[in-house]
Amino acid sequence: MLIADKAYAYDPTRNGLRRRGIAHTIPERSDQVARRAARGNLGGRPPSFDKEIYRQRNVVERCFNRFKQWRDLATRYAKRAALYRSSLLLIAALIWLR
């Protein structure tokens, strides 16, 4: 399940996710709502949106903000994938232990 903000609420993005079979929850932008309303019956139905799932997005955002506090992880000093992953796991364990 992809949970994204309104910046990703474009038709090509939604179509690409549907083509790949990826479920998504993206709120509709106000200009999209107005455009659909102006078309009347031809505007179609609004895309599915689950408010309860979207509320869980803040947990992921807060997690990323905690990771950004670690300079070496945020600036990607470790150029090798294995070293970057190991530092990510170590930092995640330290955050979890707090």
N, CA, C and O of each residue as an XYZ file, in Angstrom:
392
protein
N       0.852     -1.173      0.000
C       0.000      0.000      0.000
C       0.894      1.230      0.000
O       1.752      1.382      0.870
N       0.695      2.095     -0.962
C       1.423      3.352     -1.046
C       0.554      4.442     -0.443
O      -0.593      4.623     -0.849
N       1.093      5.162      0.519
C       0.392      6.288      1.124
C       1.187      7.529      0.768
O       2.329      7.678      1.202
N       0.600      8.422     -0.016
C       1.313      9.601     -0.490
C       0.488     10.851     -0.232
O      -0.713     10.777      0.025
N       1.151     12.007     -0.304
C       0.433     13.261     -0.102
C      -0.080     13.792     -1.437
O       0.060     13.145     -2.475
N      -0.675     14.975     -1.391
C      -1.329     15.536     -2.574
C      -0.368     15.850     -3.716
O      -0.801     16.009     -4.858
N       0.909     15.941     -3.429
C       1.880     16.233     -4.481
C       1.932     15.118     -5.525
O       2.347     15.356     -6.659
N       1.521     13.921     -5.160
C       1.550     12.775     -6.072
C       0.179     12.453     -6.650
O      -0.017     11.367     -7.195
N      -0.762     13.363     -6.544
C      -2.140     13.110     -6.967
C      -2.361     13.431     -8.439
O      -3.348     14.084     -8.780
N      -1.481     12.995     -9.303
C      -1.639     13.221    -10.739
C      -2.137     11.954    -11.406
O      -1.863     10.848    -10.942
N      -2.860     12.118    -12.483
C      -3.414     10.970    -13.197
C      -2.348      9.980    -13.671
O      -2.541      8.773    -13.522
N      -1.223     10.449    -14.239
C      -0.207      9.468    -14.658
C       0.344      8.646    -13.491
O       0.660      7.467    -13.652
N       0.455      9.266    -12.328
C       0.940      8.531    -11.155
C      -0.060      7.463    -10.751
O       0.307      6.310    -10.522
N      -1.324      7.852    -10.666
C      -2.366      6.889    -10.288
C      -2.477      5.763    -11.316
O      -2.617      4.596    -10.950
N      -2.416      6.111    -12.592
C      -2.520      5.092    -13.647
C      -1.343      4.114    -13.585
O      -1.526      2.908    -13.748
N      -0.133      4.638    -13.350
C       1.034      3.771    -13.240
C       0.929      2.814    -12.064
O       1.317      1.650    -12.163
N       0.400      3.311    -10.951
C       0.222      2.443     -9.787
C      -0.829      1.368    -10.060
O      -0.654      0.211     -9.677
N      -1.912      1.751    -10.716
C      -2.955      0.771    -11.049
C      -2.431     -0.302    -11.998
O      -2.729     -1.486    -11.837
N      -1.644      0.124    -12.991
C      -1.084     -0.818    -13.956
C      -0.195     -1.853    -13.283
O      -0.177     -3.019    -13.677
N       0.541     -1.420    -12.270
C       1.434     -2.328    -11.555
C       0.736     -3.083    -10.432
O       1.348     -3.928     -9.779
N      -0.535     -2.788    -10.204
C      -1.298     -3.489     -9.178
C      -0.965     -3.045     -7.763
O      -1.110     -3.822     -6.818
N      -0.517     -1.795     -7.607
C      -0.145     -1.277     -6.299
C      -1.324     -0.502     -5.724
O      -1.780      0.476     -6.318
N      -1.812     -0.934     -4.582
C      -2.894     -0.211     -3.917
C      -2.335      1.107     -3.393
O      -1.188      1.166     -2.951
N      -3.149      2.169     -3.443
C      -2.649      3.466     -3.003
C      -3.749      4.285     -2.342
O      -4.936      4.121     -2.623
N      -3.313      5.167     -1.457
C      -4.190      6.121     -0.813
C      -3.557      7.492     -0.993
O      -2.582      7.827     -0.321
N      -4.112      8.279     -1.901
C      -3.615      9.615     -2.195
C      -4.812     10.561     -2.179
O      -5.768     10.338     -2.921
N      -4.788     11.619     -1.350
C      -5.921     12.546     -1.344
C      -6.009     13.314     -2.660
O      -5.010     13.500     -3.355
N      -7.188     13.742     -2.977
C      -7.426     14.462     -4.220
C      -7.161     15.951     -4.025
O      -7.557     16.523     -3.010
N      -6.498     16.577     -4.987
C      -6.248     18.014     -4.924
C      -7.530     18.774     -5.231
O      -8.426     18.252     -5.894
N      -7.614     20.010     -4.746
C      -8.834     20.797     -4.920
C      -9.099     21.106     -6.395
O     -10.258     21.164     -6.807
N      -8.048     21.307     -7.201
C      -8.282     21.587     -8.623
C      -8.822     20.348     -9.344
O      -9.575     20.479    -10.308
N      -8.448     19.155     -8.891
C      -8.988     17.939     -9.491
C     -10.466     17.781     -9.157
O     -11.261     17.363     -9.998
N     -10.824     18.118     -7.925
C     -12.226     18.035     -7.518
C     -13.055     19.012     -8.345
O     -14.137     18.663     -8.817
N     -12.555     20.230     -8.522
C     -13.275     21.240     -9.295
C     -13.399     20.828    -10.765
O     -14.449     21.009    -11.383
N     -12.324     20.276    -11.312
C     -12.348     19.857    -12.726
C     -13.355     18.729    -12.937
O     -14.083     18.714    -13.930
N     -13.389     17.780    -11.993
C     -14.335     16.675    -12.108
C     -15.769     17.164    -11.956
O     -16.663     16.690    -12.656
N     -15.996     18.112    -11.042
C     -17.342     18.657    -10.840
C     -17.799     19.450    -12.057
O     -18.979     19.414    -12.407
N     -16.884     20.165    -12.707
C     -17.240     20.958    -13.882
C     -17.648     20.078    -15.054
O     -18.450     20.496    -15.889
N     -17.115     18.882    -15.127
C     -17.464     17.973    -16.227
C     -18.790     17.275    -16.003
O     -19.320     16.642    -16.916
N     -19.333     17.383    -14.798
C     -20.635     16.777    -14.520
C     -20.567     15.264    -14.523
O     -19.688     14.672    -13.896
N     -21.508     14.633    -15.237
C     -21.554     13.174    -15.296
C     -20.332     12.571    -15.984
O     -19.983     11.417    -15.737
N     -19.690     13.347    -16.840
C     -18.513     12.843    -17.558
C     -17.251     12.883    -16.695
O     -16.217     12.331    -17.070
N     -17.346     13.537    -15.540
C     -16.184     13.669    -14.678
C     -15.767     12.390    -13.998
O     -14.635     12.274    -13.528
N     -16.658     11.438    -13.940
C     -16.329     10.165    -13.316
C     -16.439     10.218    -11.808
O     -16.812     11.238    -11.228
N     -16.114      9.125    -11.198
C     -16.199      9.070     -9.738
C     -14.839      9.440     -9.136
O     -13.805      9.299     -9.788
N     -14.854      9.909     -7.899
C     -13.576     10.268     -7.269
C     -12.741      9.023     -6.982
O     -13.294      7.946     -6.762
N     -11.424      9.160     -6.984
C     -10.584      7.998     -6.674
C     -10.781      7.580     -5.223
O     -11.124      8.395     -4.367
N     -10.559      6.303     -4.965
C     -10.758      5.795     -3.602
C      -9.736      6.433     -2.666
O      -8.583      6.661     -3.033
N     -10.191      6.711     -1.454
C      -9.335      7.335     -0.452
C      -9.791      6.867      0.921
O     -10.958      7.026      1.279
N      -8.880      6.293      1.685
C      -9.193      5.785      3.016
C      -8.533      6.686      4.063
O      -7.310      6.701      4.196
N      -9.350      7.432      4.799
C      -8.823      8.385      5.775
C      -8.063      7.689      6.893
O      -7.058      8.213      7.374
N      -8.520      6.535      7.308
C      -7.866      5.820      8.408
C      -6.451      5.387      8.020
O      -5.524      5.504      8.822
N      -6.286      4.896      6.814
C      -4.952      4.499      6.352
C      -4.072      5.728      6.182
O      -2.885      5.687      6.506
N      -4.638      6.819      5.679
C      -3.853      8.033      5.453
C      -3.347      8.612      6.771
O      -2.276      9.217      6.805
N      -4.089      8.437      7.841
C      -3.658      8.942      9.148
C      -2.407      8.223      9.633
O      -1.652      8.779     10.430
N      -2.176      7.021      9.176
C      -0.989      6.269      9.588
C       0.278      6.778      8.909
O       1.381      6.374      9.278
N       0.133      7.650      7.933
C       1.271      8.179      7.197
C       2.226      8.940      8.105
O       3.433      8.945      7.866
N       1.700      9.581      9.142
C       2.556     10.382     10.008
C       3.569      9.524     10.755
O       4.630     10.028     11.121
N       3.285      8.264     10.992
C       4.236      7.383     11.666
C       5.492      7.223     10.810
O       6.611      7.280     11.318
N       5.297      7.024      9.528
C       6.424      6.879      8.611
C       7.188      8.195      8.505
O       8.419      8.194      8.505
N       6.479      9.310      8.415
C       7.129     10.619      8.321
C       7.973     10.898      9.561
O       9.095     11.392      9.452
N       7.438     10.583     10.734
C       8.200     10.807     11.962
C       9.432      9.910     12.017
O      10.475     10.320     12.525
N       9.320      8.702     11.504
C      10.462      7.790     11.465
C      11.570      8.346     10.570
O      12.743      8.322     10.944
N      11.202      8.844      9.394
C      12.196      9.446      8.508
C      12.848     10.664      9.152
O      14.050     10.875      8.993
N      12.080     11.458      9.869
C      12.651     12.633     10.533
C      13.636     12.224     11.617
O      14.637     12.908     11.829
N      13.370     11.130     12.300
C      14.327     10.639     13.299
C      15.609     10.165     12.631
O      16.703     10.408     13.140
N      15.481      9.493     11.498
C      16.681      9.043     10.783
C      17.508     10.223     10.284
O      18.735     10.140     10.241
N      16.859     11.309      9.911
C      17.575     12.477      9.402
C      18.421     13.152     10.472
O      19.304     13.945     10.144
N      18.170     12.857     11.744
C      18.980     13.436     12.812
C      20.389     12.849     12.832
O      21.306     13.448     13.393
N      20.559     11.695     12.229
C      21.871     11.062     12.151
C      22.535     11.532     10.867
O      22.127     11.144      9.772
N      23.554     12.365     11.002
C      24.157     13.031      9.855
C      24.732     12.055      8.829
O      24.547     12.241      7.627
N      25.421     11.028      9.292
C      26.036     10.111      8.333
C      24.999      9.365      7.504
O      25.249      9.035      6.345
N      23.844      9.101      8.088
C      22.786      8.419      7.348
C      22.077      9.386      6.398
O      21.756      9.031      5.264
N      21.838     10.617      6.875
C      21.108     11.594      6.066
C      21.919     12.063      4.859
O      21.359     12.293      3.787
N      23.225     12.205      5.029
C      24.052     12.695      3.926
C      24.663     11.569      3.106
O      25.341     11.807      2.107
N      24.415     10.350      3.539
C      24.859      9.149      2.829
C      26.381      9.105      2.677
O      26.910      9.003      1.570
N      27.072      9.184      3.821
C      28.529      9.058      3.804
C      28.944      7.666      3.350
O      29.928      7.520      2.625
N      28.212      6.650      3.766
C      28.543      5.278      3.382
C      28.105      5.055      1.937
O      26.914      5.075      1.628
N      29.066      4.845      1.073
C      28.758      4.697     -0.353
C      28.406      3.263     -0.733
O      27.735      3.037     -1.739
N      28.846      2.304      0.053
C      28.518      0.912     -0.244
C      27.174      0.565      0.379
O      26.874      0.975      1.500
N      26.383     -0.180     -0.342
C      25.025     -0.519      0.099
C      25.040     -1.325      1.393
O      24.195     -1.105      2.261
N      25.973     -2.243      1.540
C      26.024     -3.074      2.746
C      26.337     -2.234      3.978
O      25.748     -2.448      5.038
N      27.252     -1.289      3.852
C      27.598     -0.427      4.974
C      26.445      0.521      5.308
O      26.164      0.774      6.480
N      25.784      1.038      4.281
C      24.634      1.920      4.506
C      23.506      1.158      5.203
O      22.885      1.680      6.129
N      23.244     -0.057      4.768
C      22.186     -0.861      5.378
C      22.520     -1.199      6.821
O      21.648     -1.150      7.688
N      23.766     -1.540      7.082
C      24.144     -1.881      8.455
C      24.046     -0.669      9.371
O      23.626     -0.800     10.521
N      24.428      0.512      8.879
C      24.281      1.715      9.709
C      22.802      2.049      9.908
O      22.415      2.519     10.978
N      21.988      1.814      8.906
C      20.552      2.039      9.039
C      19.955      1.117     10.102
O      19.149      1.557     10.922
N      20.347     -0.154     10.093
C      19.848     -1.104     11.085
C      20.330     -0.749     12.491
O      19.573     -0.868     13.455
N      21.562     -0.323     12.607
C      22.101      0.059     13.900
C      21.366      1.286     14.459
O      21.001      1.314     15.634
N      21.156      2.280     13.622
C      20.461      3.496     14.045
C      19.006      3.176     14.393
O      18.473      3.707     15.367
N      18.361      2.312     13.604
C      16.980      1.924     13.904
C      16.900      1.221     15.259
O      15.952      1.432     16.015
N      17.899      0.384     15.565
C      17.911     -0.295     16.863
C      18.117      0.709     17.986
O      17.478      0.594     19.032
N      18.992      1.689     17.797
C      19.210      2.710     18.818
C      17.944      3.545     19.048
O      17.606      3.866     20.188
N      17.262      3.884     17.983
C      16.015      4.647     18.115
C      14.965      3.810     18.839
O      14.233      4.321     19.687
N      14.896      2.543     18.509
C      13.902      1.654     19.136
C      14.190      1.463     20.622
O      13.260      1.350     21.421
N      15.457      1.427     20.998
C      15.834      1.217     22.399
C      15.575      2.446     23.283
O      15.467      2.316     24.503
N      15.478      3.608     22.690
C      15.234      4.825     23.472
C      13.901      4.790     24.093
O      13.519      5.730     24.790
